[in-house]
Amino acid sequence: MNTLTKLVLGMMGQLRPKPVKGDTATSISLPPPEKHGGLPLMEALVKRQSSRDFAPDPLPMQLFSNLLWAAYGMNRSDGGRTSPSALNVQEIDIFVALPSGAYRYDAKGHELHLVASSDLRRITGYQDFVDEAPLDLVYVADHSRMNLVPVGQRESYASVAAGAISQNVYLFAASNGLATVIRAWIDRTVIADALGLTHDQQVLLSQTVGYPKAVP
């Protein structure tokens, strides 16, 4: 579906998810992340870039596991994460839109839990490439965890945390030959409804990840 069609459907309130492809599991146990390898940091920074051309091929499960851990996994026994959070409230949840459904990443168990039995990739952004890229990450702030943060500052705090996570994804992608792009041009209400979010949860950003499309 092209961008113009999506815009028109969005204005009409008719932008909808697609039926899932394949079997939909209620949970997905991820293999333990590989916490070694990849490029040195400075080389990854050289390769860090946004890309909007994605091949539809799914990521191998081990690579997918490594990606989610790098984004916001637990890297310390006390529950600390690979990305910072003010006051360590860990207000961000990562939702993953796959062809087989939408899932919430559980960092403690390093697994995915089903939240929607639909293919939500189409509604994670107005760009046409989100429909066929293998996965889209949606960063959601849970304001109920931010009681120690003044109400007027919660969105700013959460946006900084989501930005740090997205940079982790960028560096992982650069280090592993993947393509990615962070996106703010999204219909947050449609996404929130599709994910079944509460009034305390706020959709902040989406990020597409996949293999780069081969150049002819």
C-alpha positions, -999 to +999 in steps of 0.1 A: +000+000+000+015+033-010+019+064+012-009+084-004-034+056+000-024+052+037-029+090+043-064+089+027-074+058+047-059+074+079-079+106+074-110+084+069-103+064+100-100+033+078-064+023+081-065-013+094-041-041+102-037-071+079-045-107+088-015-126+101+007-148+080+014-182+093+008-195+129+004-171+158+021-182+190+009-168+223+045-165+234+079-168+218+109-179+238+140-163+225+174-181+225+199-166+249+215-135+234+250-137+221+269-110+240+300-109+220+311-102+184+300-074+161+320-044+150+341-022+174+321+008+185+339+034+164+334+012+132+297+008+140+294+046+143+310+050+109+284+027+094+254+040+114+227+054+090+190+054+082+177+032+054+143+030+038+148+000+015+142-033+032+141-069+020+111-089+033+133-118+046+127-126+083+157-124+106+171-157+120+159-163+155+193-159+170+198-125+153+164-114+163+171-124+199+204-104+199+186-074+184+160-072+212+186-077+239+208-050+224+179-027+222+166-030+258+177-063+274+189-069+309+227-067+311+231-068+349+219-091+377+201-063+394+178-058+364+197-030+348+192-026+310+213-019+280+197+015+276+193+042+304+162+053+321+158+083+344+154+071+380+156+036+366+118+035+362+122+016+329+090+032+315+095+020+279+079-011+265+090-025+231+062-039+210+072-059+179+050-060+148+056-092+129+037-109+101+024-134+126+011-109+152+022-081+176+041-089+207+055-072+238+091-078+247+096-091+282+133-083+290+133-103+323+122-135+306+138-126+273+106-136+255+077-122+235+041-122+246+013-118+221-009-087+224-027-087+190-034-115+165-031-092+135-003-081+112+002-045+125+032-036+103+010-016+079-003+007+106+030+014+122+037+043+098+025+060+066+056+050+046+051+022+021+081+002+032+067-007+066+042-031+051+067-056+039+098-051+061+101-081+084+095-062+117+086-029+131+094-019+167+070+004+185+082+022+216+055+029+242+059+048+275+040+036+305+033+067+326+020+047+355+057+038+362+067+074+363+051+085+396+084+102+407+086+123+376+065+155+374+035+150+350+046+178+327+080+162+322+070+126+317+068+127+279+102+144+276+118+118+299+103+089+281+112+103+247+148+105+257+147+069+269+131+058+236+158+077+217+185+059+236+169+025+227+166+034+191+203+043+190+212+009+204+192-006+175+210+016+150+244+005+163+234-031+164+221-029+128+253-012+116+273-039+133+253-068+118+247-057+083+210-047+089+190-017+078+169+004+101+151+038+104+134+055+133+100+070+125+079+097+142+054+101+113+029+076+127-008+075+137-004+070+174-041+066+181-045+038+155-014+020+169-026+023+205-060+009+196-045-020+177-022-028+206-049-025+232-031+001+252-045+019+283-048+056+289-015+055+308+004+042+278+017+065+251+030+055+217+062+075+211+081+062+180+084+033+156+115+018+141+117-005+111+145-032+110+154-057+084+180-068+058+188-041+032+171-046-001+196-060-027+207-035-053+200-048-088 
